Amino acid sequence: MSDPRDEFISRVVKDRSFVDVGGLWGTVAEKPSVAWGAGASRVGMFDITPEGETLWQRFHERLKDKGVPECECRVGDVAEYAGDRYDVVHCAGVLYHHPNPLQIITGLRRMAGEYLVFTSAITQTHIENEEGRVEVPESGVLFIPALTARERAVLTRYWAKFEVAAEGITHPAKYHLTELNATAFGPWWFLPTAHAFKRMTESCGFECIDERSWWNNNAHTLLCRVVA
């Protein structure tokens, strides 16, 4: 199965500017090389990781290997973004790590000129295993710091099947937010259902024109158009 993120990017990015938000972690998940290969006019990376960190060096080495001649790189929290717009914005693996999810989406709205390709981990509405059962309404969002011991046990057993280091679920996390910095974005804070994720995004000024669940229905990707 093709990666829906790559597919959606390739559908809209030709001859348009592109930026990848939060794509530095893991290096190989970056999307500027995908956008450049699909005909983007220019590409960028926007990430919370401080300048000089090893991840930036690895990222530049990867782009060189991929034949990307130039990439605009900026450091910051997208929730506070106030810079130039890009025609196409991609963001994956960020929403559920941020304590202010709607501020993330409004930041992406300020950044996006035409399109947003947006992915988040999501929760199932029904999760049942040897530890018990957790039910979430279609409109629901799990606030991870508030999980009861029983709920966490059910979710830990569920996510462990996918070998995911879900800090706050499968691994302990400290939730004591005094300021927003790189360490604040390590834990998982929220897990929306696919429906809630879509409606959160649309409520912040986007129209969803395509969507797809993948990764055993644990991730959901939206292709959105900016609306006035």
FIDRENZA-105970 format. One record per residue (C-alpha): residue in three letters; x, z, y. Coordinates in steps of 0.05 Angstrom, whole numbers, padded with zeros to 5 digits, always signed. Layout:
BEGIN
ALAXZY;...
This chain:
BEGIN
MET+00000+00000+00000;SER+00026-00018+00069;ASP+00039+00035+00121;PRO-00022+00034+00167;ARG+00021+00056+00225;ASP+00066-00005+00218;GLU+00005-00050+00207;PHE-00031-00025+00269;ILE+00033-00029+00312;SER+00046-00100+00290;ARG-00026-00121+00307;VAL-00020-00103+00381;VAL+00053-00098+00402;LYS+00076-00171+00410;ASP+00101-00183+00481;ARG+00082-00112+00501;SER+00123-00050+00518;PHE+00124+00004+00466;VAL+00143+00078+00460;ASP+00147+00124+00400;VAL+00128+00196+00415;GLY+00158+00249+00372;GLY+00188+00200+00322;LEU+00258+00228+00322;TRP+00250+00278+00266;GLY+00274+00251+00199;THR+00304+00189+00234;VAL+00277+00140+00182;ALA+00205+00150+00207;GLU+00221+00121+00276;LYS+00178+00062+00299;PRO+00217+00028+00355;SER+00252-00016+00303;VAL+00183-00034+00274;ALA+00157-00052+00343;TRP+00219-00092+00361;GLY+00214-00131+00296;ALA+00141-00146+00312;GLY+00158-00176+00380;ALA+00154-00118+00430;SER+00182-00135+00498;ARG+00218-00068+00504;VAL+00218-00003+00464;GLY+00228+00070+00477;MET+00232+00139+00444;PHE+00202+00202+00475;ASP+00218+00267+00438;ILE+00223+00342+00450;THR+00291+00346+00417;PRO+00345+00363+00469;GLU+00397+00311+00488;GLY+00461+00315+00448;GLU+00428+00337+00383;THR+00450+00302+00319;LEU+00382+00270+00310;TRP+00392+00228+00372;GLN+00459+00203+00346;ARG+00429+00185+00279;PHE+00371+00150+00314;HIS+00418+00107+00356;GLU+00459+00090+00294;ARG+00396+00069+00257;LEU+00372+00024+00314;LYS+00440-00009+00315;ASP+00435-00023+00241;LYS+00365-00051+00251;GLY+00389-00098+00306;VAL+00351-00065+00363;PRO+00394-00080+00425;GLU+00366-00027+00472;CYS+00318+00032+00471;GLU+00295+00076+00529;CYS+00304+00149+00509;ARG+00271+00207+00544;VAL+00266+00282+00528;GLY+00203+00322+00542;ASP+00136+00350+00521;VAL+00085+00295+00519;ALA+00031+00344+00540;GLU+00065+00347+00608;TYR+00080+00272+00614;ALA+00077+00243+00684;GLY+00121+00181+00679;ASP+00111+00106+00672;ARG+00061+00075+00624;TYR+00076+00035+00562;ASP+00028-00018+00537;VAL+00029+00011+00466;VAL+00042+00084+00448;HIS+00054+00109+00378;CYS+00050+00182+00359;ALA+00053+00212+00289;GLY+00067+00281+00262;VAL+00059+00316+00329;LEU-00013+00338+00340;TYR-00015+00392+00286;HIS+00052+00420+00308;HIS+00030+00432+00380;PRO-00008+00494+00403;ASN-00046+00453+00455;PRO-00074+00392+00418;LEU-00121+00366+00472;GLN-00064+00369+00522;ILE-00024+00326+00474;ILE-00079+00273+00474;THR-00089+00273+00549;GLY-00013+00265+00556;LEU-00016+00205+00510;ARG-00074+00178+00553;ARG-00030+00183+00615;MET+00026+00147+00578;ALA-00015+00091+00545;GLY-00031+00028+00584;GLU-00071-00008+00530;TYR-00065+00018+00459;LEU-00050+00082+00421;VAL-00031+00085+00347;PHE-00043+00158+00330;THR-00032+00196+00265;SER-00042+00268+00245;ALA-00042+00308+00181;ILE-00114+00327+00167;THR-00152+00376+00123;GLN-00201+00359+00069;THR-00272+00385+00078;HIS-00271+00415+00008;ILE-00209+00444-00025;GLU-00217+00481-00091;ASN-00165+00504-00142;GLU-00145+00565-00183;GLU-00139+00606-00119;GLY-00210+00594-00096;ARG-00248+00547-00050;VAL-00243+00529+00024;GLU-00297+00489+00059;VAL-00291+00458+00128;PRO-00348+00422+00164;GLU-00337+00350+00185;SER-00331+00374+00257;GLY-00282+00429+00239;VAL-00210+00444+00255;LEU-00169+00496+00217;PHE-00131+00543+00263;ILE-00072+00559+00217;PRO-00052+00626+00247;ALA-00123+00652+00233;LEU-00124+00636+00159;THR-00143+00694+00114;ALA-00098+00712+00056;ARG-00148+00678+00007;GLU-00153+00615+00049;ARG-00078+00611+00056;ALA-00070+00619-00019;VAL-00118+00561-00032;LEU-00083+00516+00019;THR-00014+00535-00005;ARG-00031+00514-00076;TYR-00062+00449-00049;TRP-00004+00428-00004;ALA+00050+00449-00053;LYS+00028+00392-00098;PHE+00054+00344-00046;GLU+00121+00380-00037;VAL+00107+00391+00037;ALA+00142+00446+00076;ALA+00080+00465+00115;GLU+00106+00521+00158;GLY+00050+00571+00166;ILE+00018+00551+00100;THR+00068+00540+00044;HIS+00123+00576+00083;PRO+00118+00636+00129;ALA+00115+00624+00204;LYS+00119+00668+00265;TYR+00062+00655+00314;HIS+00082+00689+00378;LEU+00078+00638+00434;THR+00114+00661+00497;GLU+00138+00593+00521;LEU+00137+00521+00499;ASN+00204+00499+00471;ALA+00230+00463+00411;THR+00220+00524+00365;ALA+00146+00529+00384;PHE+00133+00462+00351;GLY+00159+00480+00282;PRO+00097+00513+00252;TRP+00032+00479+00236;TRP-00019+00503+00287;PHE-00082+00461+00273;LEU-00109+00416+00219;PRO-00170+00376+00239;THR-00215+00337+00192;ALA-00210+00261+00199;HIS-00276+00260+00237;ALA-00255+00316+00285;PHE-00188+00282+00297;LYS-00222+00217+00316;ARG-00272+00252+00362;MET-00218+00293+00395;THR-00181+00228+00411;GLU-00242+00192+00436;SER-00261+00251+00480;CYS-00196+00242+00517;GLY-00206+00170+00539;PHE-00195+00126+00479;GLU-00239+00080+00437;CYS-00223+00077+00363;ILE-00222+00005+00339;ASP-00194+00016+00269;GLU-00175+00076+00225;ARG-00147+00092+00157;SER-00135+00153+00115;TRP-00073+00153+00071;TRP-00021+00199+00038;ASN-00073+00222-00013;ASN-00123+00229+00045;ASN-00079+00281+00078;ALA-00062+00238+00138;HIS-00106+00196+00183;THR-00084+00139+00229;LEU-00125+00113+00288;LEU-00116+00048+00326;CYS-00145+00061+00394;ARG-00157+00023+00458;VAL-00153+00057+00526;VAL-00221+00061+00561;ALA-00231+00071+00636;
